[in-house]
Amino acid sequence: MFPDQLTKALMLPTRGHFVGIDRNNRLFTFVFALFPGLLASGTSVSLVCAFLWALISLVTKRFAFKLTGPDKIVAWCVTFYVLVTVFSVVVHPNVENGVGYILKMIPFLAIWTVIPRLRAGLPDRLLPFLITGSGIGMIGSLVFSLVQIAFFSSRAEGGAGNAAVFGLFTVLFGSISLLNAHSPSRAERALAIVGFACGMVCALLSGTRSAWLVMPFHFVILYWYLRGQSLPTITNVAKVVGTVLIVGVVAIGAMKVTERYNALETDLVHLDEQPENISSLKARLLLWTGARLAFLESPMIGYGPQNRMSIVNQTLDRPAEKQLAFSHVHNGFLNAAVDGGILGILGVLALLAAPIIAARMKVPGPGRDFATAIALLLVSGYVITGMFGIMFGHDATDAVFVYLTIVICWIDGKSAYVSIADVAGHARTDAIALHA
């Protein structure tokens, strides 16, 4: 049974130094994949804990500091973003208000210590837990969403506490779940498809229109990855279940899309008829205008994240009672432009390039294709949703981006796909290998 295989694959049968490290890597990856839709803040807390524990382990020489050449390039891309952010805080006024932004950089530094920790375990063993955890997490997220929609809110937020972040995560991890569609295990294939469907429904229920824009791009990426795989024959039962799932997603999507389209139509009407009414669309247009003007006034180093919204409101010249009460300008690139000018934009571009570099610098093989698929899903999701909302600077979005980049670095280009059943079958020999 699949639950027994999952338990056996997660919990190696014997004890030992490297056995414990490898087991904890598997557990961490699995639990991390569950978190985004169910308890988004858990991603940042768990990543910081993993970073600090790995740092202590490196200092005490529990495992070696191993980074490949491509790993170092990726790590420095991420670190460049950190350095730019810290620089933009300390060179501008109100530094005391920017301490929080500096502390938010801690998860990004995890790339230097967590990669060596993952490499202390066995290769090829973490990906099944990432994908399986994503599928299970999306099923749980749908249950969470349905309860919210039924009793508490018009838009699902899951455990993210924010509909926009929830929409991004469910599209991303729902898509990652479908990467298991070619698994030889029937249970894993079913979980992949159901997890994908649940993720898409959750994104629709979130009402996050920018997340909906991500879907067609993810469909293309998934088609590119899966079309070269040896997909199992689809039974008649699977066809019926798949048809029901598709009809269900379309039906739920049609209702939510109609609702959000009507909201957008109302906002467009208010732009002309009620210009003083600050709708969602109006607020974004004002924020983008203010951010653009602020950037043009200080294009090189910006104003620092601690001064972001005060500068934007000042640029818009709005009275105190009508100032925009947001924490960011709802566009990741404009956010960076106001915070750090051209340097800030370069920092964000370096960060977005990191997972692509990590994937494409690998030796050609199944592992590189898998890494490329995850990297494209990750970057496209963040860029598209980040054009209309938050990209970085949110604890959960930062943690998810960093850990998926770490996993992409860890993947070996030549490694073949392994399923949970395969890992469970090798549990005892894996333990012996780790002891050796």
C-alpha positions as CSV (number, residue, x, y, z in Angstrom):
1,M,0.0,0.0,0.0
2,F,1.2,3.5,-0.8
3,P,1.1,4.9,2.7
4,D,3.3,2.0,3.9
5,Q,5.7,2.6,1.1
6,L,5.8,6.4,1.8
7,T,6.5,5.7,5.5
8,K,9.2,3.2,4.7
9,A,10.8,5.5,2.2
10,L,10.9,8.4,4.7
11,M,12.1,6.5,7.7
12,L,15.2,4.4,7.0
13,P,15.2,1.2,9.1
14,T,18.5,1.7,11.0
15,R,20.3,4.4,12.9
16,G,23.6,6.1,12.1
17,H,25.2,9.5,11.5
18,F,24.6,9.9,7.8
19,V,21.4,7.9,8.0
20,G,20.0,10.5,10.3
21,I,21.1,13.4,7.9
22,D,19.6,11.6,4.9
23,R,16.4,10.8,6.7
24,N,16.0,14.4,7.9
25,N,16.6,15.7,4.4
26,R,13.8,13.5,3.1
27,L,11.4,14.5,5.9
28,F,12.2,18.2,5.5
29,T,11.6,18.1,1.8
30,F,8.3,16.2,2.1
31,V,7.0,18.5,4.9
32,F,8.2,21.6,3.1
33,A,6.2,20.6,0.0
34,L,3.1,20.2,2.2
35,F,3.4,23.7,3.8
36,P,2.7,26.3,1.0
37,G,-1.0,25.8,0.7
38,L,-1.7,24.7,4.3
39,L,0.7,26.7,6.5
40,A,2.7,29.1,4.3
41,S,4.6,30.7,7.2
42,G,5.9,27.2,8.0
43,T,8.1,27.3,4.9
44,S,10.1,30.3,6.2
45,V,10.4,29.0,9.8
46,S,11.5,25.6,8.6
47,L,14.0,26.9,6.1
48,V,15.6,29.3,8.7
49,C,15.8,26.3,11.1
50,A,17.4,24.2,8.4
51,F,19.9,26.9,7.6
52,L,21.0,27.4,11.2
53,W,21.2,23.7,11.9
54,A,23.2,23.1,8.7
55,L,25.5,26.0,9.6
56,I,26.1,24.5,13.1
57,S,26.7,21.1,11.5
58,L,29.3,22.6,9.1
59,V,31.1,24.3,11.9
60,T,31.3,21.1,13.8
61,K,32.3,19.2,10.7
62,R,29.4,16.8,10.7
63,F,29.5,16.8,6.9
64,A,31.8,18.4,4.3
65,F,31.2,21.8,2.6
66,K,30.6,20.7,-1.0
67,L,29.5,23.1,-3.6
68,T,30.1,22.5,-7.4
69,G,31.1,25.4,-9.7
70,P,27.5,25.9,-10.9
71,D,26.3,25.8,-7.2
72,K,28.7,28.7,-6.4
73,I,27.5,30.7,-9.4
74,V,23.9,30.3,-8.3
75,A,24.7,31.0,-4.6
76,W,26.4,34.2,-5.6
77,C,23.4,35.3,-7.7
78,V,21.2,34.9,-4.7
79,T,23.8,36.6,-2.4
80,F,24.0,39.5,-4.8
81,Y,20.3,40.1,-4.3
82,V,20.9,40.0,-0.5
83,L,23.8,42.4,-0.7
84,V,21.9,44.8,-2.9
85,T,19.0,44.8,-0.4
86,V,21.2,45.4,2.6
87,F,23.0,48.2,0.8
88,S,19.7,49.9,-0.2
89,V,18.7,49.8,3.5
90,V,22.0,51.2,5.1
91,V,22.7,54.0,2.6
92,H,19.3,55.6,3.0
93,P,17.6,57.5,5.9
94,N,15.6,55.7,8.6
95,V,17.9,52.7,8.8
96,E,16.3,51.6,12.0
97,N,13.1,51.1,10.1
98,G,14.9,48.9,7.6
99,V,16.2,46.3,10.1
100,G,13.2,44.0,9.3
101,Y,14.1,44.0,5.6
102,I,17.7,42.9,6.5
103,L,16.4,40.1,8.7
104,K,14.2,38.9,5.8
105,M,17.4,38.2,3.9
106,I,18.4,35.3,6.3
107,P,16.5,32.6,4.4
108,F,18.3,33.5,1.1
109,L,21.7,32.6,2.8
110,A,20.4,29.1,3.4
111,I,21.7,28.2,-0.1
112,W,25.3,28.2,1.2
113,T,24.7,25.6,3.9
114,V,21.6,23.5,2.9
115,I,23.1,22.4,-0.5
116,P,26.1,20.7,1.3
117,R,23.7,19.1,3.7
118,L,21.6,17.6,0.9
119,R,24.7,16.4,-0.8
120,A,25.7,14.5,2.4
121,G,22.7,12.2,1.7
122,L,22.2,9.8,-1.2
123,P,21.5,11.2,-4.7
124,D,18.1,10.8,-6.4
125,R,16.2,10.3,-3.2
126,L,14.5,13.7,-2.5
127,L,12.5,14.4,-5.7
128,P,9.8,11.8,-5.0
129,F,9.1,13.5,-1.7
130,L,8.9,16.9,-3.2
131,I,6.4,15.9,-5.9
132,T,4.4,13.6,-3.6
133,G,4.3,16.2,-0.9
134,S,3.1,18.8,-3.4
135,G,0.2,16.5,-4.5
136,I,-0.9,15.7,-0.9
137,G,-0.5,19.4,0.1
138,M,-2.8,20.5,-2.8
139,I,-5.5,18.0,-1.8
140,G,-5.4,19.3,1.8
141,S,-5.4,22.9,0.4
142,L,-8.6,22.3,-1.5
143,V,-10.4,21.0,1.6
144,F,-9.1,24.1,3.5
145,S,-10.3,26.3,0.6
146,L,-13.8,24.8,0.4
147,V,-14.3,25.4,4.1
148,Q,-13.1,29.0,3.8
149,I,-15.3,29.7,0.7
150,A,-18.4,28.1,2.4
151,F,-18.2,29.8,5.7
152,F,-15.7,32.6,6.0
153,S,-14.6,34.4,2.8
154,S,-15.4,35.0,-0.8
155,R,-11.8,34.3,-1.8
156,A,-9.7,31.3,-0.7
157,E,-6.5,32.0,1.2
158,G,-5.7,28.5,2.5
159,G,-3.0,28.7,5.1
160,A,-1.2,31.5,3.3
161,G,-3.3,34.3,4.9
162,N,-3.2,36.0,1.5
163,A,-5.3,35.1,-1.6
164,A,-2.6,36.3,-4.0
165,V,0.2,34.3,-2.4
166,F,-2.1,31.3,-2.1
167,G,-3.0,31.5,-5.8
168,L,0.7,31.5,-6.7
169,F,1.5,28.6,-4.5
170,T,-1.3,26.4,-5.6
171,V,-0.6,26.9,-9.3
172,L,3.1,26.2,-8.7
173,F,2.8,23.2,-6.5
174,G,-0.2,21.8,-8.4
175,S,2.0,21.9,-11.5
176,I,4.9,20.3,-9.7
177,S,2.6,17.5,-8.6
178,L,1.8,16.6,-12.2
179,L,5.5,16.0,-12.9
180,N,4.8,12.5,-11.4
181,A,2.3,11.6,-14.2
182,H,4.9,9.3,-15.7
183,S,5.5,7.3,-12.5
184,P,5.3,3.5,-12.8
185,S,3.3,3.6,-9.6
186,R,-0.5,3.8,-10.2
187,A,-1.0,5.4,-6.8
188,E,1.6,8.1,-7.6
189,R,0.1,8.8,-11.0
190,A,-3.3,9.2,-9.5
191,L,-1.9,11.5,-6.8
192,A,-0.1,13.5,-9.4
193,I,-3.3,14.1,-11.4
194,V,-5.6,14.7,-8.4
195,G,-3.0,17.0,-6.9
196,F,-2.7,19.0,-10.1
197,A,-6.5,19.3,-10.4
198,C,-6.8,20.4,-6.8
199,G,-4.1,23.0,-7.2
200,M,-5.8,24.5,-10.2
201,V,-9.2,24.6,-8.4
202,C,-7.5,26.2,-5.4
203,A,-6.0,28.9,-7.7
204,L,-9.4,29.6,-9.2
205,L,-11.1,29.8,-5.8
206,S,-8.4,32.2,-4.7
207,G,-9.7,34.7,-7.2
208,T,-6.1,35.7,-8.0
209,R,-6.3,36.7,-11.7
210,S,-2.6,36.9,-12.1
211,A,-2.3,33.3,-11.0
212,W,-4.8,32.4,-13.7
213,L,-2.5,34.0,-16.2
214,V,0.2,31.6,-15.1
215,M,-1.8,28.5,-16.0
216,P,-1.4,28.4,-19.8
217,F,2.4,28.9,-19.4
218,H,2.6,26.1,-16.9
219,F,0.5,23.9,-19.2
220,V,3.1,24.4,-22.0
221,I,6.0,23.7,-19.7
222,L,4.3,20.5,-18.4
223,Y,3.5,19.4,-22.0
224,W,7.2,20.0,-22.9
225,Y,8.4,17.9,-20.0
226,L,5.9,15.0,-20.2
227,R,5.8,14.6,-23.9
228,G,9.2,12.9,-24.0
229,Q,8.3,10.5,-21.2
230,S,7.0,7.0,-21.4
231,L,3.6,7.6,-20.0
232,P,1.6,4.6,-18.8
233,T,-1.5,3.5,-20.8
234,I,-4.6,5.2,-19.5
235,T,-7.4,2.8,-18.5
236,N,-11.1,3.5,-19.1
237,V,-11.5,4.2,-15.3
238,A,-8.7,6.8,-15.5
239,K,-10.4,8.4,-18.5
240,V,-13.7,8.7,-16.7
241,V,-12.1,10.1,-13.6
242,G,-10.0,12.5,-15.6
243,T,-13.1,13.7,-17.5
244,V,-14.9,14.3,-14.2
245,L,-12.0,16.2,-12.9
246,I,-11.7,18.4,-16.0
247,V,-15.5,19.1,-15.9
248,G,-15.3,20.0,-12.2
249,V,-12.3,22.3,-12.7
250,V,-14.0,24.0,-15.7
251,A,-17.3,24.4,-13.8
252,I,-15.7,25.9,-10.7
253,G,-13.4,28.0,-12.8
254,A,-16.3,29.4,-14.9
255,M,-18.1,30.6,-11.8
256,K,-15.1,32.2,-10.2
257,V,-13.8,33.7,-13.5
258,T,-17.2,35.3,-14.2
259,E,-17.2,36.8,-10.7
260,R,-13.8,38.2,-11.0
261,Y,-14.4,39.4,-14.5
262,N,-17.5,41.3,-13.3
263,A,-15.3,42.9,-10.5
264,L,-12.7,44.0,-13.1
265,E,-15.5,45.4,-15.3
266,T,-16.8,47.4,-12.3
267,D,-13.4,48.7,-11.6
268,L,-12.9,49.8,-15.2
269,V,-16.3,51.7,-15.1
270,H,-15.3,53.4,-11.9
271,L,-12.1,54.7,-13.4
272,D,-14.2,57.0,-15.6
273,E,-17.4,57.5,-13.6
274,Q,-15.9,57.6,-10.1
275,P,-12.3,58.7,-10.4
276,E,-12.1,59.3,-6.6
277,N,-13.1,55.7,-5.8
278,I,-9.9,53.7,-5.0
279,S,-10.7,50.3,-6.4
280,S,-8.2,47.4,-6.7
281,L,-7.4,48.4,-10.3
282,K,-7.2,52.2,-9.4
283,A,-4.9,51.5,-6.5
284,R,-2.5,49.5,-8.7
285,L,-2.5,52.2,-11.4
286,L,-1.7,54.8,-8.8
287,L,1.0,52.6,-7.2
288,W,2.7,51.9,-10.6
289,T,2.6,55.6,-11.5
290,G,4.1,56.7,-8.2
291,A,6.8,54.0,-8.3
292,R,7.7,54.9,-11.9
293,L,8.0,58.6,-11.1
294,A,10.0,57.9,-7.9
295,F,12.4,55.7,-9.8
296,L,13.0,58.4,-12.4
297,E,13.9,60.8,-9.7
298,S,16.5,58.5,-8.2
299,P,17.3,55.8,-10.8
300,M,20.7,54.6,-9.5
301,I,20.2,53.6,-5.9
302,G,16.5,54.3,-5.1
303,Y,15.3,55.2,-1.7
304,G,15.6,52.0,0.4
305,P,12.7,49.6,1.2
306,Q,12.1,51.3,4.5
307,N,11.1,54.5,2.6
308,R,9.3,52.9,-0.2
309,M,5.7,53.8,0.4
310,S,6.3,57.2,1.9
311,I,8.2,58.1,-1.2
312,V,5.5,56.8,-3.5
313,N,2.8,58.7,-1.7
314,Q,4.9,61.8,-1.6
315,T,5.5,61.5,-5.4
316,L,1.7,61.1,-6.0
317,D,1.2,64.2,-3.8
318,R,-1.9,62.8,-2.2
319,P,-3.3,64.4,1.0
320,A,-2.6,62.5,4.3
321,E,-6.1,61.1,4.6
322,K,-6.0,59.7,1.0
323,Q,-2.5,58.1,1.1
324,L,-2.3,54.6,-0.2
325,A,-1.9,52.2,2.8
326,F,0.1,49.3,1.1
327,S,3.4,47.7,2.0
328,H,4.5,47.4,-1.6
329,V,3.7,48.7,-5.1
330,H,2.2,45.5,-6.5
331,N,4.9,45.0,-9.1
332,G,8.1,43.2,-8.2
333,F,10.3,45.1,-10.6
334,L,8.9,48.5,-9.7
335,N,9.3,47.5,-6.0
336,A,13.0,46.8,-6.6
337,A,13.3,50.0,-8.7
338,V,12.0,52.2,-5.8
339,D,14.0,50.3,-3.2
340,G,17.4,50.2,-5.0
341,G,17.1,51.8,-8.4
342,I,18.9,50.1,-11.3
343,L,21.0,48.2,-8.8
344,G,17.8,46.8,-7.2
345,I,16.4,45.7,-10.5
346,L,19.7,43.9,-11.3
347,G,19.4,42.2,-7.9
348,V,16.0,40.8,-8.7
349,L,17.0,39.7,-12.2
350,A,20.0,37.9,-10.7
351,L,17.7,36.1,-8.3
352,L,15.3,35.1,-11.0
353,A,18.1,33.8,-13.1
354,A,19.5,31.6,-10.4
355,P,17.2,28.6,-10.8
356,I,17.5,28.7,-14.6
357,I,21.3,28.8,-14.4
358,A,21.2,25.9,-11.9
359,A,19.2,23.8,-14.3
360,R,20.8,24.6,-17.6
361,M,24.5,24.2,-16.3
362,K,23.9,20.5,-15.6
363,V,25.1,17.6,-17.7
364,P,22.4,16.6,-20.2
365,G,20.1,13.9,-19.0
366,P,16.8,13.1,-17.4
367,G,17.8,15.1,-14.3
368,R,18.5,18.2,-16.2
369,D,15.1,18.0,-18.0
370,F,13.4,17.6,-14.6
371,A,15.4,20.5,-13.1
372,T,14.6,22.7,-16.1
373,A,10.9,22.0,-15.8
374,I,10.9,23.0,-12.1
375,A,12.9,26.1,-12.8
376,L,10.6,27.2,-15.6
377,L,7.5,26.6,-13.5
378,L,9.1,28.5,-10.6
379,V,10.3,31.5,-12.5
380,S,7.3,31.9,-14.8
381,G,5.0,31.8,-11.8
382,Y,6.9,34.4,-9.8
383,V,7.4,36.8,-12.8
384,I,3.8,36.7,-14.0
385,T,2.1,37.0,-10.6
386,G,4.9,39.4,-9.5
387,M,3.9,41.8,-12.3
388,F,0.6,42.5,-10.5
389,G,1.4,41.7,-6.8
390,I,4.2,40.7,-4.5
391,M,7.2,38.8,-5.8
392,F,9.8,38.9,-3.1
393,G,9.8,40.4,0.4
394,H,7.1,38.0,1.7
395,D,8.5,35.4,4.1
396,A,6.8,32.5,2.4
397,T,7.4,33.5,-1.2
398,D,11.1,34.0,-0.4
399,A,11.4,30.6,1.4
400,V,9.7,28.7,-1.4
401,F,11.9,30.3,-4.1
402,V,15.1,29.6,-2.2
403,Y,14.4,26.0,-1.3
404,L,13.2,25.1,-4.8
405,T,16.4,26.7,-6.2
406,I,18.4,24.6,-3.7
407,V,16.7,21.5,-4.8
408,I,17.3,22.4,-8.5
409,C,21.0,22.8,-7.7
410,W,21.1,19.4,-5.9
411,I,19.6,17.5,-8.8
412,D,22.2,15.6,-10.8
413,G,21.8,16.1,-14.6
414,K,22.2,12.4,-15.4
415,S,20.0,11.1,-12.6
416,A,17.0,9.0,-13.6
417,Y,13.5,9.3,-12.1
418,V,12.8,7.2,-9.0
419,S,9.4,6.7,-7.4
420,I,8.4,6.4,-3.8
421,A,8.0,2.6,-4.3
422,D,11.6,2.5,-5.7
423,V,12.9,4.4,-2.7
424,A,11.0,2.1,-0.3
425,G,12.4,-0.9,-2.0
426,H,16.0,0.4,-1.5
427,A,15.5,1.6,2.1
428,R,17.6,-1.2,3.6
429,T,20.4,-1.0,1.1
430,D,20.3,2.8,1.3
431,A,20.9,2.6,5.1
432,I,23.9,0.2,4.5
433,A,25.3,2.6,1.9
434,L,25.0,5.5,4.3
435,H,26.7,3.6,7.1
436,A,29.6,2.7,4.7
